[in-house]
């Protein structure tokens, strides 16, 4: 059997082509609002079935990029996370686990975004939180042994790492840093629940709820004079589920705010033109 010889020049060209393809895919994902951490940005042309760039050490990179995790986890703990986790890519709309299901383990979100939601018996759905990369999902249920409290679904193609529940509990017992990390994240989940209660239960109007949500989202957006812009990849239905109202009400309220020139919406980009007016709705 003969083997075709590939010259170094052709191999280099092939590698360059692969890198160009990867850079193009990454640019398209970022333009569409997909969140790619600098620490998980790939250095080779490996691409998952759902077009996600795949970097090495998915879990440790995501946890390092998450500010709260980096306060507790040392390099050895992060390396162990990588060793025991099994990484998989999911398409948009994939359900990771269901409310009421027995816990099998935890998921760590490496790339993408997911929503946490609960549904009443009459079919009404509330999204309790949109989760960014670096957070652990299903933690409370694995620690307590009780069924999952929420349903978790991907909002866009996402890369997640799964750790078996029994293995994760052993990890907590053996590593003090991980135990502190778990306690910190459970505290954050509790704080998030308080914020949902305040937002939905104590707000007097949909305008106030929506203004509070938009101000919260605008925290990391770039300022331009008195304006601030950011991308929103949620539908009106999903925004409604976040604040406990209907899609029609969200559409109408956004229209009213646009008429008053408080904000502008162009595609997936929302520009707050009058932050003070939004704050006044919250303080009213």
KETOR-177677 format. One record per residue (C-alpha): residue number from 1; chain; x negated, z, y negated. Coordinates in nm, 2 decimals. Layout:
N
resi	chain	east	up	north
NUM	A	X	Z	Y
...
//
This chain:
284
resi	chain	east	up	north
1	A	0.00	0.00	0.00
2	A	-0.13	-0.09	-0.34
3	A	-0.08	0.12	-0.65
4	A	-0.04	-0.04	-0.99
5	A	-0.30	0.08	-1.24
6	A	-0.17	0.19	-1.58
7	A	-0.43	0.18	-1.86
8	A	-0.47	0.48	-2.09
9	A	-0.35	0.27	-2.38
10	A	-0.02	0.19	-2.20
11	A	0.03	0.55	-2.09
12	A	-0.03	0.66	-2.45
13	A	0.23	0.41	-2.57
14	A	0.47	0.53	-2.32
15	A	0.42	0.89	-2.43
16	A	0.46	0.79	-2.79
17	A	0.79	0.61	-2.71
18	A	0.92	0.92	-2.53
19	A	0.83	1.14	-2.82
20	A	1.00	0.90	-3.07
21	A	1.32	0.91	-2.85
22	A	1.31	1.29	-2.85
23	A	1.26	1.31	-3.23
24	A	1.55	1.07	-3.28
25	A	1.78	1.27	-3.05
26	A	1.68	1.60	-3.23
27	A	1.74	1.45	-3.57
28	A	2.09	1.33	-3.47
29	A	2.18	1.67	-3.33
30	A	2.06	1.85	-3.65
31	A	2.26	1.60	-3.87
32	A	2.58	1.68	-3.67
33	A	2.54	2.05	-3.74
34	A	2.37	2.14	-3.41
35	A	2.15	2.45	-3.44
36	A	1.80	2.41	-3.30
37	A	1.57	2.70	-3.35
38	A	1.21	2.62	-3.46
39	A	1.09	2.83	-3.17
40	A	1.29	2.63	-2.91
41	A	1.20	2.29	-3.06
42	A	1.05	2.10	-2.77
43	A	0.70	1.95	-2.77
44	A	0.77	1.70	-2.49
45	A	1.04	1.44	-2.42
46	A	1.24	1.64	-2.17
47	A	1.61	1.60	-2.24
48	A	1.90	1.76	-2.05
49	A	2.20	1.57	-1.92
50	A	2.39	1.66	-2.24
51	A	2.13	1.54	-2.48
52	A	1.98	1.88	-2.55
53	A	1.60	1.90	-2.62
54	A	1.46	2.14	-2.36
55	A	1.17	2.37	-2.47
56	A	0.98	2.60	-2.24
57	A	1.05	2.97	-2.23
58	A	1.41	2.92	-2.34
59	A	1.51	3.29	-2.33
60	A	1.21	3.45	-2.49
61	A	1.21	3.18	-2.77
62	A	1.57	3.24	-2.85
63	A	1.53	3.62	-2.84
64	A	1.22	3.61	-3.07
65	A	1.41	3.40	-3.32
66	A	1.70	3.65	-3.33
67	A	1.59	3.91	-3.58
68	A	1.76	4.21	-3.42
69	A	1.61	4.14	-3.07
70	A	1.26	4.10	-3.20
71	A	1.26	4.46	-3.33
72	A	1.28	4.60	-2.98
73	A	1.14	4.35	-2.72
74	A	0.76	4.33	-2.65
75	A	0.59	4.03	-2.50
76	A	0.60	4.17	-2.15
77	A	0.98	4.23	-2.17
78	A	1.03	3.88	-2.31
79	A	0.82	3.73	-2.03
80	A	1.03	3.91	-1.77
81	A	1.35	3.77	-1.93
82	A	1.21	3.42	-1.87
83	A	1.11	3.50	-1.51
84	A	1.45	3.63	-1.39
85	A	1.68	3.40	-1.59
86	A	1.82	3.07	-1.46
87	A	1.87	2.81	-1.74
88	A	2.15	2.56	-1.74
89	A	2.29	2.32	-2.00
90	A	2.67	2.29	-2.06
91	A	2.88	2.03	-2.24
92	A	3.11	2.10	-2.53
93	A	3.42	2.29	-2.42
94	A	3.27	2.44	-2.10
95	A	3.42	2.79	-2.01
96	A	3.14	3.03	-1.91
97	A	3.37	3.31	-1.80
98	A	3.74	3.41	-1.84
99	A	3.90	3.72	-1.99
100	A	3.99	3.95	-1.70
101	A	3.74	3.80	-1.46
102	A	3.50	4.03	-1.26
103	A	3.16	4.03	-1.42
104	A	2.89	3.84	-1.23
105	A	2.61	3.87	-1.48
106	A	2.51	3.80	-1.84
107	A	2.44	3.48	-2.03
108	A	2.18	3.45	-2.30
109	A	2.25	3.17	-2.55
110	A	1.93	2.97	-2.60
111	A	2.07	2.66	-2.79
112	A	2.41	2.56	-2.93
113	A	2.71	2.78	-3.02
114	A	2.99	2.95	-2.83
115	A	3.32	3.12	-2.93
116	A	3.45	3.45	-2.80
117	A	3.83	3.45	-2.78
118	A	4.13	3.64	-2.64
119	A	4.48	3.52	-2.56
120	A	4.80	3.71	-2.56
121	A	5.08	3.67	-2.29
122	A	5.27	3.44	-2.52
123	A	4.98	3.21	-2.55
124	A	4.85	3.31	-2.90
125	A	4.47	3.28	-2.92
126	A	4.23	3.47	-3.15
127	A	3.87	3.39	-3.18
128	A	3.68	3.71	-3.24
129	A	3.34	3.57	-3.31
130	A	3.13	3.26	-3.32
131	A	2.80	3.34	-3.15
132	A	2.46	3.19	-3.25
133	A	2.15	3.15	-3.03
134	A	1.97	3.46	-2.92
135	A	2.27	3.68	-2.83
136	A	2.36	3.81	-2.48
137	A	2.72	3.74	-2.36
138	A	2.91	3.96	-2.11
139	A	2.68	4.26	-2.17
140	A	2.95	4.53	-2.20
141	A	3.13	4.42	-1.88
142	A	2.81	4.41	-1.67
143	A	2.70	4.76	-1.80
144	A	3.04	4.92	-1.75
145	A	3.14	4.73	-1.44
146	A	3.48	4.64	-1.60
147	A	3.63	4.29	-1.62
148	A	3.52	4.05	-1.90
149	A	3.71	4.14	-2.21
150	A	3.69	3.80	-2.36
151	A	3.68	3.43	-2.27
152	A	3.36	3.25	-2.37
153	A	3.37	2.87	-2.44
154	A	3.10	2.64	-2.58
155	A	3.17	2.48	-2.92
156	A	2.90	2.21	-2.87
157	A	2.65	2.11	-2.60
158	A	2.46	2.44	-2.53
159	A	2.18	2.57	-2.32
160	A	2.23	2.92	-2.16
161	A	2.03	3.14	-1.93
162	A	2.21	3.34	-1.66
163	A	2.09	3.67	-1.52
164	A	2.26	3.82	-1.22
165	A	2.43	4.15	-1.30
166	A	2.26	4.37	-1.04
167	A	1.92	4.23	-1.14
168	A	1.99	4.28	-1.51
169	A	2.09	4.65	-1.45
170	A	1.76	4.71	-1.26
171	A	1.58	4.55	-1.55
172	A	1.74	4.79	-1.80
173	A	1.65	5.09	-1.58
174	A	1.29	4.99	-1.55
175	A	1.22	4.87	-1.91
176	A	1.27	5.11	-2.20
177	A	1.25	4.83	-2.46
178	A	1.52	4.63	-2.29
179	A	1.74	4.95	-2.27
180	A	1.70	4.99	-2.65
181	A	1.78	4.62	-2.70
182	A	2.10	4.66	-2.49
183	A	2.21	4.97	-2.69
184	A	2.15	4.78	-3.01
185	A	2.35	4.48	-2.91
186	A	2.64	4.69	-2.78
187	A	2.64	4.86	-3.12
188	A	2.65	4.52	-3.29
189	A	2.95	4.41	-3.08
190	A	3.13	4.73	-3.18
191	A	3.06	4.66	-3.54
192	A	3.18	4.31	-3.51
193	A	3.51	4.44	-3.36
194	A	3.55	4.67	-3.66
195	A	3.50	4.37	-3.89
196	A	3.77	4.17	-3.71
197	A	4.02	4.45	-3.74
198	A	3.95	4.49	-4.11
199	A	3.97	4.12	-4.17
200	A	4.29	4.05	-3.98
201	A	4.47	4.39	-4.00
202	A	4.39	4.50	-4.35
203	A	4.39	4.17	-4.55
204	A	4.72	4.11	-4.74
205	A	4.73	3.73	-4.73
206	A	4.59	3.42	-4.56
207	A	4.40	3.33	-4.88
208	A	4.22	3.66	-4.87
209	A	4.13	3.63	-4.50
210	A	4.00	3.27	-4.55
211	A	3.81	3.36	-4.87
212	A	3.64	3.65	-4.68
213	A	3.55	3.42	-4.39
214	A	3.41	3.15	-4.62
215	A	3.20	3.41	-4.82
216	A	3.06	3.54	-4.49
217	A	2.97	3.19	-4.37
218	A	2.81	3.11	-4.71
219	A	2.55	3.39	-4.67
220	A	2.28	3.16	-4.54
221	A	2.37	2.84	-4.72
222	A	2.15	2.68	-4.99
223	A	2.25	2.75	-5.35
224	A	2.27	2.47	-5.62
225	A	2.33	2.63	-5.96
226	A	2.66	2.81	-5.91
227	A	2.75	2.63	-5.59
228	A	2.67	2.68	-5.23
229	A	2.71	2.44	-4.94
230	A	2.71	2.47	-4.56
231	A	2.83	2.28	-4.25
232	A	3.15	2.37	-4.07
233	A	3.19	2.23	-3.72
234	A	3.52	2.41	-3.64
235	A	3.86	2.25	-3.65
236	A	4.14	2.38	-3.87
237	A	4.29	2.52	-3.54
238	A	3.98	2.72	-3.46
239	A	3.95	2.85	-3.82
240	A	4.31	2.96	-3.79
241	A	4.23	3.14	-3.46
242	A	3.95	3.33	-3.63
243	A	4.18	3.48	-3.89
244	A	4.50	3.51	-3.70
245	A	4.71	3.24	-3.86
246	A	4.83	2.88	-3.79
247	A	4.66	2.54	-3.83
248	A	4.92	2.43	-4.08
249	A	4.86	2.73	-4.30
250	A	4.48	2.68	-4.30
251	A	4.53	2.31	-4.40
252	A	4.76	2.41	-4.68
253	A	4.54	2.69	-4.81
254	A	4.23	2.47	-4.81
255	A	4.42	2.21	-5.00
256	A	4.52	2.46	-5.26
257	A	4.16	2.58	-5.30
258	A	4.05	2.22	-5.34
259	A	4.31	2.15	-5.61
260	A	4.18	2.45	-5.80
261	A	3.83	2.32	-5.76
262	A	3.72	2.64	-5.59
263	A	3.57	2.43	-5.31
264	A	3.51	2.08	-5.19
265	A	3.52	1.95	-4.83
266	A	3.33	1.63	-4.73
267	A	3.33	1.56	-4.36
268	A	3.18	1.88	-4.20
269	A	3.02	2.00	-4.52
270	A	3.20	2.26	-4.73
271	A	3.08	2.32	-5.09
272	A	3.19	2.64	-5.27
273	A	3.20	2.55	-5.63
274	A	3.34	2.88	-5.76
275	A	3.22	3.17	-5.56
276	A	3.36	3.42	-5.81
277	A	3.71	3.28	-5.75
278	A	3.68	3.34	-5.38
279	A	3.54	3.69	-5.43
280	A	3.84	3.76	-5.66
281	A	4.08	3.67	-5.37
282	A	3.90	3.93	-5.15
283	A	3.89	4.20	-5.42
284	A	4.26	4.14	-5.52
//
